[in-house]
Amino acid sequence: MGGDGDRVRGSMTARLDGRVAIVTGAAHGIGAAIARRFVDDGARVIVADLMGDAAGRVASDLGEHARAATVDVTDELAVAGAVDRAIEEFGRLDIMVNNAAILGATGSIAKIDLAGVQRTIDVILCGALLGMKHAARVMMPRRTGVILTVSSPAALVGGVGPHAYSAAKAALLGLNRSVAAELRAHGIRVNAIIPGAIVTPMTADIVTGDPSNLPGAAAALGAGAPFDRPGYPADVAAAAAYLASDDASYVTGHALAVDAGYTTIAGPSPFAIGEHEEAGMMLGPTGGGRRG
């Protein structure tokens, strides 16, 4: 996807100059941070969310480069309308970020409610699919564009999310690869982001019982964090800005984890610390013990 300039805002090169993006679930948390980062990097953004008033406040804060849209991602007409709005307001669509999600159905697999499961899948999986569909509708004729979808560590690791949420987030990764395979031939890049434990209203609600208690969530998540701090929405937004930019022009079908290694590193290496800190060899049960 070609650039339209190299304007500098402050000390940061605005690498998304001239681009137009839609971010769903952008009224708060990760979505709002992505919208803000995109505007900072020179893009114009449709701030889309079911909570229209909250989306309006975010867009107002971002200024003339943002517009708010009340969008239920389970309603295809609403999603299509958001795409059409981007073109009406800004003349094009370059970036689609499918971020809207709910924690959804909870409970034991022996007691889970199927209606709740279906609602969870409708929002997380079908909502992203509709975003991909209508973004592709306008991107394919131009043979350029970026589609990003926000998944979760629950897609990869058991026990960190409700059953339906985990299944839907895992399905997003399969959808990401499949759509990337189709749209690569049309010059469109399709990637996913896997945020770790990020300080958002959703995580605040989970760990403190109060979605507005972000300081409490930061303290709880930071207590056991591998980098001595929790993750913040800005960390995920930075990854989204990279994947949306020409810096990632050779990246597609990928899922980028922004999780301090949570999904790939089980813990500190026991063979590089303590008694094993010095260089040596371990030959196994038939070859003797450790040799320096």
C-alpha positions in Angstrom: 0.0 0.0 0.0 1.7 3.2 -1.1 2.2 6.2 1.0 0.8 9.8 0.3 3.5 11.8 2.1 5.9 12.0 5.0 4.5 14.6 7.3 6.0 14.9 10.7 3.9 15.6 13.8 6.1 16.4 16.7 9.0 13.9 16.7 7.1 11.1 15.0 6.9 10.5 11.3 3.2 10.3 10.3 3.5 7.1 8.5 -0.2 6.7 7.9 -0.6 10.1 6.2 -3.5 10.2 3.9 -4.9 6.8 4.9 -8.4 6.2 6.0 -9.3 3.7 8.7 -12.3 2.2 10.4 -11.8 0.9 14.0 -14.6 -1.1 15.5 -15.1 -1.3 19.3 -13.3 2.1 19.4 -15.2 3.8 22.2 -12.7 2.7 24.9 -9.7 0.5 25.6 -7.7 -1.0 22.8 -9.9 0.3 20.0 -9.8 3.9 21.3 -6.0 3.6 21.6 -5.7 2.3 18.0 -7.9 5.2 16.7 -5.8 7.7 18.6 -2.5 6.3 17.3 -3.7 6.2 13.8 -4.7 9.9 13.9 -1.4 10.7 15.5 0.3 8.9 12.6 -1.7 11.0 10.1 -4.8 8.9 9.3 -8.4 9.8 9.3 -10.5 7.5 11.3 -14.1 6.3 11.7 -14.5 5.6 15.4 -17.1 2.8 15.3 -18.9 1.3 18.3 -22.3 0.1 19.5 -22.0 2.8 22.2 -22.5 5.8 20.0 -22.2 8.5 22.6 -18.9 7.1 23.9 -17.6 6.8 20.3 -18.6 10.4 19.8 -16.6 11.5 22.8 -13.5 9.7 21.4 -14.0 11.2 18.0 -14.5 14.7 19.4 -11.3 14.3 21.4 -9.4 13.3 18.3 -10.6 16.3 16.4 -11.2 16.9 12.7 -9.5 13.7 11.5 -12.1 11.5 13.2 -15.8 10.8 12.9 -18.0 8.7 15.1 -20.4 6.0 13.9 -22.8 3.9 15.9 -22.2 0.4 14.6 -23.5 -3.0 15.8 -21.0 -5.4 14.2 -23.6 -8.2 14.1 -25.8 -6.1 11.7 -24.4 -6.3 8.2 -26.2 -3.2 7.0 -24.5 -1.3 9.9 -21.1 -2.6 9.0 -21.6 -1.9 5.3 -22.8 1.6 6.3 -19.7 2.3 8.2 -17.6 1.4 5.2 -19.7 3.6 3.0 -19.5 6.4 5.5 -15.7 6.3 5.4 -15.8 6.8 1.6 -18.4 9.5 1.8 -16.5 11.4 4.5 -12.9 10.8 3.5 -13.0 9.4 -0.1 -11.5 6.0 0.5 -10.9 3.1 2.9 -7.3 1.9 3.4 -7.4 0.1 6.8 -10.1 -1.9 8.6 -9.5 -2.9 12.2 -11.9 -5.5 13.6 -11.6 -5.0 17.3 -15.2 -5.2 18.6 -15.7 -8.0 21.1 -17.5 -9.1 24.3 -16.5 -11.5 27.0 -19.7 -13.3 26.3 -21.2 -16.5 27.6 -19.7 -17.9 30.8 -20.3 -21.0 32.8 -19.4 -24.7 32.9 -19.5 -26.5 29.6 -22.2 -28.7 31.3 -24.4 -25.7 31.9 -23.5 -23.1 29.2 -26.4 -21.4 27.5 -26.4 -21.8 23.7 -28.1 -18.5 23.1 -25.2 -16.8 24.9 -22.7 -18.8 22.9 -24.4 -17.8 19.6 -24.3 -14.1 20.7 -20.6 -14.4 21.5 -19.8 -15.9 18.2 -22.0 -13.3 16.4 -20.1 -10.4 17.9 -16.5 -11.7 17.8 -16.4 -14.0 14.7 -19.2 -12.9 12.5 -18.6 -9.2 13.3 -15.0 -9.6 12.1 -16.1 -11.5 9.1 -18.5 -8.8 8.1 -15.8 -6.2 8.6 -13.5 -8.2 6.3 -16.3 -8.7 3.7 -17.2 -5.0 3.3 -13.6 -3.8 3.6 -12.7 -6.2 0.8 -15.7 -5.0 -1.2 -14.1 -1.5 -1.6 -10.4 -2.5 -1.3 -10.3 -5.2 -4.1 -11.1 -2.8 -7.0 -8.3 -0.5 -5.8 -5.9 -3.5 -5.2 -4.6 -2.1 -2.0 -5.6 -2.1 1.7 -4.9 -3.6 5.2 -7.3 -5.6 7.3 -6.4 -6.2 11.0 -8.3 -8.3 13.5 -7.8 -8.4 17.2 -7.7 -11.9 18.7 -6.6 -13.1 22.2 -4.2 -15.4 24.1 -7.4 -17.4 24.8 -7.2 -18.5 21.2 -4.0 -20.3 22.0 -3.9 -21.1 25.7 -6.6 -22.9 27.7 -8.1 -21.5 30.9 -7.7 -17.8 30.2 -11.1 -17.1 28.8 -14.7 -18.4 28.8 -15.3 -21.3 26.4 -17.3 -19.5 23.7 -14.9 -16.5 23.8 -11.9 -18.7 23.5 -13.4 -20.6 20.6 -14.4 -17.5 18.7 -11.0 -15.8 19.2 -9.3 -19.0 17.9 -11.6 -19.0 14.9 -10.5 -15.5 14.1 -6.9 -16.8 13.6 -8.1 -19.4 11.1 -10.3 -16.8 9.4 -7.3 -14.4 9.3 -5.1 -17.0 7.5 -7.9 -18.0 5.0 -8.8 -14.5 4.0 -5.1 -13.5 3.8 -4.7 -16.3 1.3 -7.5 -15.0 -0.9 -6.7 -11.3 -0.7 -3.0 -11.5 -1.2 -3.5 -11.7 -4.9 -5.4 -8.4 -4.7 -2.7 -6.5 -3.0 -4.5 -6.6 0.4 -2.7 -7.6 3.6 -4.6 -9.4 6.3 -3.1 -9.8 9.8 -4.1 -10.4 13.4 -3.0 -9.1 16.7 -3.0 -11.1 19.9 -2.9 -8.7 22.9 -1.9 -10.1 26.3 -3.1 -8.9 29.6 -3.9 -5.3 28.8 -5.2 -2.6 31.2 -8.7 -2.0 29.7 -12.2 -1.6 31.1 -12.9 -5.3 30.3 -9.9 -6.5 32.2 -10.6 -4.1 35.0 -14.1 -5.5 35.3 -12.6 -9.1 35.4 -9.9 -8.5 38.0 -11.5 -5.7 40.2 -15.2 -6.0 39.5 -15.3 -2.4 38.4 -14.6 -1.5 34.7 -13.6 2.0 35.6 -10.9 0.9 38.1 -8.0 1.0 35.6 -5.4 1.8 38.4 -6.6 -1.3 40.3 -6.3 -3.4 37.1 -2.8 -2.0 36.4 -1.7 -3.0 39.9 -3.2 -6.5 39.7 -1.8 -7.2 36.2 1.5 -5.6 36.9 2.1 -7.7 40.0 3.1 -10.8 38.0 4.0 -9.2 34.7 7.2 -10.5 33.1 8.4 -7.0 32.2 7.6 -5.5 35.6 4.6 -3.6 34.2 1.3 -4.5 32.7 0.5 -4.1 29.0 -1.4 -0.9 28.0 -3.6 -0.2 25.0 -0.9 2.0 23.5 1.3 -1.1 23.2 -1.3 -2.8 21.0 -1.9 0.4 19.1 1.8 0.6 18.2 1.6 -2.9 16.8 -1.5 -2.0 14.8 0.2 1.1 13.4 3.2 -1.0 12.3 1.0 -3.6 10.6 -1.1 -0.9 8.9 1.9 0.9 7.6 4.3 0.3 4.7 6.9 -0.9 7.2 4.9 -4.2 7.2 4.4 -4.2 3.4 5.7 -7.8 3.2 3.7 -9.2 6.1 0.4 -11.0 5.6 -1.4 -13.9 7.2 0.5 -13.3 10.4 -0.7 -13.1 14.0 1.5 -10.7 16.1 1.4 -11.4 19.8 1.8 -8.3 22.0 1.9 -10.2 25.3 5.4 -10.1 26.8 5.9 -13.6 25.6 2.9 -15.0 27.5 1.8 -17.4 24.7 5.3 -18.5 23.7 7.4 -18.5 26.9 6.5 -20.8 29.7 8.8 -19.1 32.2 12.4 -18.3 33.0 14.8 -20.8 31.5 15.9 -23.1 34.4 19.0 -24.0 32.4 20.5 -20.5 32.3 20.1 -19.4 36.0 21.1 -20.5 39.4 23.5 -23.5 39.4 23.3 -23.6 35.6 24.3 -20.0 35.0 27.8 -20.9 33.9 28.5 -22.5 30.6 28.4 -26.3 30.6 26.8 -29.4 29.2 24.2 -31.9 30.5 24.7 -35.3 28.9 21.5 -37.0 30.1 20.9 -40.1 32.3 23.3 -42.4 30.5 26.1 -39.9 29.9 26.7 -38.6 33.4 25.7 -35.4 35.1 26.5 -31.8 34.3 30.0 -31.1 33.0 31.6 -27.7 32.9 
